[in-house]
Amino acid sequence: MSLTGSNNTGIEVPPEIVEQLGAGKRPAVVVTVNGFTYRTTVAVMGGRFLMPFS
């Protein structure tokens, strides 16, 4: 899903996964995509949990 007004994309994280991480609504995560790893936090936008992905 494209975030409004930018070229970034958000990958939706199911609420039950965010809850299982046990670090509140903005948990820090480590993401690996196609061998590239980066650190980020889960954001809340429009009532959904998203990981930013550029």
Secondary structure, 3 states (H helix, E strand, C coil): CECCCCCCEEEEECHHHHHHHCCCCCCEEEEEECCEEEEEECEEECCEEEEEEC
